[in-house]
Amino acid sequence: MKINFTIDKQSSLRIILYTPEVYVEPTHWHDCIEIGYCLSGKGRFYFGDKTYAVQPGDVYVVNHLERHIAVSEPEDPSTFLFLLFEMVTLEQIDPDLTMPFIYKPEEFDNRIDAEHPIAQEIGVLMKRIWRENQQKQTAYPKIMRSVLLLICSLLDRYSRETRILSQTSRVLSKYNAIQPALTYIRKNYHEELSLEDVAAQLSLSPSRTRHLFYETIGEGFKTYLLHTRVNEAKRLLLQTDRSITDIYLQCGFQSTASFYRAFKKNAGMSPVEYRERSLTRALTHDYEKMEVLLQ
């Protein structure tokens, strides 16, 4: 499933405090870049076929295409700071800063171990962003954005030290090639779309477009389109009180049955359960414990 986050326009980012569930939910992806910093506890982080054991101080990097999900250990649930921002924010400032987030998932190590000095620096900086966002003193959006750029610069340094340049160049080429198709889908997901429509945006044959989807994001056009529609439904379920019928029609589904089937397959529960569970969860976080971790 795809999850959508609202990015603050002033700071160009969003930072959230989050405790993953203790059971494995369906993997998700979203339009923004995500950097996770484990504050406490234990768990696992799944990225496609990769699995990492989570420990406090770990930093995790995921781009806007790779599927992932974090899970807490029942006896010692993990707590994370997640920093989210759009790729275009970096592209407008310095394209080189996008390189840590352009990778081939099966060859990329998403974790920076807690013992690495860069992980430790990033942890301090993410806590700084959190405090700025909470206190909202004069010029805090500018400070948050400046700290974000420092974090990305550290990741760029780390990436250059650990990755092979030739591999990055090949991945970048495919990444740039598929972007017009992804943009087209995000703008027109509520309409009837075909592989031929998307191929036309790339000036490629449908067959080559199909292969480009699999090579770049690991799934086909139809699956990507379906996840995009479910993502928008999730956003509307959480941010509005609109009826489920209104929601599925706006998201491009043709019937209640097809919507419920797709939603449950991707979210692991019905739309009604998703809306109710999200509201309940917002009331049960131990915020006092989390504030101590952020000192």
C-alpha positions in Angstrom: 0.0 0.0 0.0 1.0 3.6 -0.4 0.8 6.1 2.4 0.6 9.8 1.8 2.1 12.4 4.2 1.4 16.1 4.2 4.7 18.1 4.0 4.8 21.5 5.7 5.2 24.2 3.1 7.3 26.5 5.2 10.0 24.0 6.3 9.6 21.6 3.3 9.5 18.6 5.6 7.5 16.7 8.2 8.8 15.0 11.3 6.8 12.4 13.3 7.2 10.3 16.4 6.0 6.8 15.8 5.9 3.4 17.5 5.4 0.5 15.0 2.9 -2.2 15.7 4.1 -5.5 17.2 2.9 -7.5 14.2 3.8 -7.4 10.6 1.5 -5.1 8.6 1.5 -4.9 4.8 4.5 -3.1 3.4 3.9 0.4 2.1 5.6 3.2 0.1 4.9 6.9 -0.3 5.8 9.9 -2.5 8.3 11.3 -0.1 11.8 10.4 1.1 12.0 8.9 4.6 14.8 8.9 7.2 14.1 6.9 10.4 16.0 7.2 13.6 15.4 4.6 16.4 15.1 6.3 19.7 14.5 3.2 21.9 13.3 -0.4 21.9 13.8 -3.2 19.5 12.1 -4.6 16.4 12.6 -5.4 12.8 12.6 -3.3 9.6 11.5 -4.9 6.4 12.5 -3.6 3.0 11.3 -5.9 0.3 13.2 -9.2 0.9 15.6 -7.5 3.3 15.2 -7.6 7.1 17.1 -5.6 9.7 17.2 -6.1 13.4 16.4 -2.7 15.0 18.4 -1.2 17.8 18.5 2.3 19.4 20.6 4.7 17.4 20.1 3.0 14.0 19.3 5.2 11.0 17.2 3.9 8.2 17.0 5.5 4.7 14.2 4.7 2.2 13.3 6.4 -1.0 9.8 7.1 -2.5 9.7 3.8 -4.4 10.8 1.0 -2.1 8.3 -0.9 0.0 9.0 -1.1 3.7 7.5 -1.6 7.1 8.8 -1.4 10.7 7.7 -3.8 13.4 8.2 -3.6 17.2 9.2 -6.4 19.6 6.3 -7.0 22.0 8.4 -7.0 25.1 10.3 -3.8 24.2 8.5 -1.8 21.5 10.6 0.5 19.3 10.1 4.2 19.0 11.2 6.2 16.0 11.6 9.7 14.7 10.7 9.7 11.0 11.7 12.6 8.8 9.8 13.0 5.6 10.4 15.3 2.7 10.1 15.5 -1.1 12.9 14.7 -3.6 12.2 18.0 -5.4 13.3 19.9 -2.2 16.8 18.6 -2.8 16.7 18.8 -6.6 16.1 22.6 -6.3 19.0 23.2 -4.0 21.7 20.7 -5.0 20.9 17.7 -7.2 23.9 15.9 -5.7 22.0 15.6 -2.5 19.5 13.3 -4.1 22.1 10.6 -4.8 21.7 8.8 -1.4 18.1 8.2 -2.2 18.5 6.9 -5.8 19.3 3.2 -5.6 18.5 -0.3 -6.7 16.6 -1.8 -3.7 18.1 -5.3 -3.8 21.7 -3.9 -3.7 21.1 -1.1 -1.2 21.8 -1.2 2.6 19.0 0.8 4.1 20.6 0.8 7.6 23.4 2.9 9.0 24.4 1.1 12.2 24.1 3.0 15.5 27.8 2.7 16.1 28.7 4.7 12.9 29.6 8.4 13.7 27.3 9.6 10.9 24.3 7.8 12.4 25.1 9.4 15.7 25.3 12.9 14.1 22.1 12.4 12.3 20.3 11.3 15.5 21.3 14.6 17.2 20.1 16.6 14.2 16.8 14.8 13.9 16.1 15.6 17.6 17.0 19.2 16.9 14.4 19.3 14.1 11.8 17.7 16.5 12.4 20.4 19.1 12.3 23.2 16.6 9.0 21.9 15.3 7.5 21.6 18.8 8.7 24.9 20.2 8.1 27.0 17.0 10.3 29.9 17.9 11.2 32.6 15.5 12.5 31.4 12.1 12.0 27.7 13.1 11.0 26.6 9.5 14.3 28.0 8.1 16.3 26.3 10.9 14.5 23.0 10.3 15.1 23.2 6.6 18.8 24.0 7.2 19.2 21.0 9.5 17.5 18.8 6.9 20.1 19.9 4.3 22.9 19.1 6.8 21.5 15.6 7.3 21.3 15.0 3.6 24.9 16.2 3.2 26.0 13.7 5.8 24.1 11.0 3.9 25.8 12.1 0.7 29.2 11.8 2.3 28.3 8.3 3.7 26.9 7.3 0.3 30.1 8.3 -1.6 32.2 6.3 0.9 30.1 3.1 0.6 28.7 2.9 -2.9 30.1 2.2 -6.3 29.7 5.1 -8.6 29.0 3.1 -11.7 26.1 1.3 -10.0 24.6 4.6 -9.0 24.8 6.0 -12.5 22.9 3.0 -14.0 20.2 3.3 -11.4 19.9 7.1 -11.9 19.4 6.6 -15.6 16.4 4.3 -15.0 15.1 6.5 -12.2 15.0 9.6 -14.5 13.5 7.6 -17.3 10.4 6.5 -15.4 9.6 9.7 -13.5 7.2 11.1 -16.2 5.2 7.9 -16.0 4.9 8.1 -12.2 4.0 11.8 -12.3 1.3 11.0 -15.0 -0.2 8.3 -12.8 -0.3 10.4 -9.7 -2.1 13.2 -11.6 -4.6 10.9 -13.4 -5.1 7.9 -11.1 -8.9 8.6 -10.8 -9.3 8.1 -14.5 -9.2 4.9 -16.5 -5.6 4.4 -17.4 -3.9 1.8 -19.6 -0.3 0.7 -20.0 -0.5 2.3 -23.5 -1.4 5.7 -22.0 1.6 5.6 -19.7 4.0 4.3 -22.4 3.0 7.3 -24.5 4.3 9.6 -21.7 7.7 7.9 -22.0 7.8 7.6 -25.8 8.3 3.9 -25.3 6.5 0.7 -26.3 4.1 -0.8 -23.8 6.4 -3.8 -23.5 9.5 -1.7 -22.7 7.4 0.4 -20.2 6.3 -2.8 -18.5 9.9 -3.9 -18.0 11.0 -0.5 -16.9 8.4 -0.6 -14.1 9.7 -3.9 -12.8 13.4 -2.9 -13.2 13.0 0.4 -11.4 10.3 -0.1 -8.7 9.9 -3.9 -8.6 6.3 -4.1 -9.6 4.1 -3.6 -12.7 2.1 -0.7 -13.9 -1.3 -2.1 -12.7 0.0 -2.8 -9.2 1.5 0.7 -8.9 -1.8 2.3 -10.1 -3.8 0.2 -7.7 -1.6 1.2 -4.8 -1.8 4.8 -5.7 -5.6 4.6 -5.6 -5.6 2.9 -2.3 -3.2 5.5 -0.9 -5.6 8.3 -1.8 -8.5 6.4 -0.2 -6.5 6.1 3.0 -5.8 9.8 3.0 -9.5 10.6 2.6 -10.5 8.1 5.2 -8.2 9.8 7.8 -8.6 13.4 6.8 -12.3 13.6 5.9 -15.6 12.3 7.1 -16.8 11.5 3.5 -18.7 8.3 2.9 -16.9 5.2 1.6 -18.9 5.3 -1.6 -17.7 8.9 -2.3 -14.2 7.9 -1.5 -13.9 4.9 -3.8 -15.5 6.7 -6.7 -13.1 9.6 -6.4 -10.2 7.3 -6.2 -11.0 5.5 -9.5 -12.6 2.3 -8.3 -15.7 1.1 -10.2 -17.5 -0.7 -7.4 -17.7 -1.3 -3.7 -16.6 -4.9 -4.1 -13.4 -4.0 -6.1 -12.5 -1.3 -3.6 -12.9 -3.4 -0.5 -11.0 -6.2 -2.1 -8.1 -4.0 -3.1 -8.0 -2.1 0.1 -8.0 -5.2 2.3 -5.3 -6.8 0.2 -3.0 -3.8 0.5 -3.9 -2.5 4.0 -4.7 -5.7 5.7 -8.1 -4.6 6.9 -11.3 -3.1 5.6 -11.7 0.7 5.0 -14.0 1.0 8.0 -11.5 -0.8 10.3 -8.7 1.3 9.0 -10.5 4.6 9.8 -11.6 3.4 13.3 -8.2 1.9 14.2 -6.3 5.0 13.2 -8.5 7.2 15.3 -8.1 4.9 18.3 -4.3 4.7 17.9 -3.9 8.5 18.0 -5.3 8.4 21.6 -3.1 5.7 23.0 0.5 6.8 22.5 2.6 7.3 25.6 3.7 10.8 24.8 5.3 11.5 28.2 7.8 8.6 27.6 8.5 9.8 24.1 9.3 13.3 25.3 11.9 12.0 27.7 13.6 10.2 24.8 13.9 13.4 22.8 15.8 15.4 25.5 
